[in-house]
């Protein structure tokens, strides 16, 4: 690794938005970088339109997993 450079952990960070898809909470649709609403209205970026379309399910699944992990740490049964 060259001095002064940090390793890149994701191609998405260096992608400049090409191939990025978002789920718009205001319009309930998949949007691209070209037609994306302001950041406060979108989830993403996602690598595909299908992944963006499933954004709300992804959020729900992650929240449930985090809540279960929190309960496990607190010693609660779930």
N, C-alpha and C positions, 0 to 999 in steps of 0.2 A: 504494500500500500504506500502510495506517495505521501511524503510529509505534508501535513496540513489538509489532507483530504479525509473525509469521513466515509465509512463504508455505506453503501446504499442497500437498504433492506427490502426495497420494493420498487419495481419498475413503474408502478402507478405514480410514485412521487416525481419521477423524472419524465413522465409521459406528456406533459403539457396539455393534458385534457383530451388527447386523441383516444377515441374508443371508450370514453367515459359516459356512463348513463346514470340518471338520477330519477328518484321517485318524487314527484311534486305533490306535496300535501294539500296544496290549494286546488289544483286541477285534477288530482287523482289520475295521473298519467305518467308514463315514462317520458323523460325529457333528455335531450343531449346538450352538450356544451353550447351548441348553436342556438338553442331555444330555451335554455334553462332559466327558471325564475330565480329571484334572489336567494342566497344561501339560507335565509331563515325559513324558507318554504320547502326546502328539498332535503332528502336523505341521499347520501352517496358521497363519492362516486362508487359505482358498481362496474364490474368488468363487462357485463352484458346487459342487454335490455331485459332478458328473462330474470336476471338477478335483481335488477331494479324493480321489476314488476312484483317481485316477492319480498320487497323491502319490509313491509309491515309485519309479515310473518317472521322474517329474520329478527326484527326488533323484539317481537313477542317471545320467540324461542330463546334469544339471548337474555332477556329479562328474567324468564323463568329459570334458566340455568344459574344466573347470578343470585337470584333469590334462594334457590336451593343450596347454593354454595354458602351464602350468608347464614342460612339456617344450620347447615352442617357445622360451620365455625362456631356458632352460638350454642351448639349442642342440642338443637331442636330436631325432632323427628319430622320428616316430610314424607 
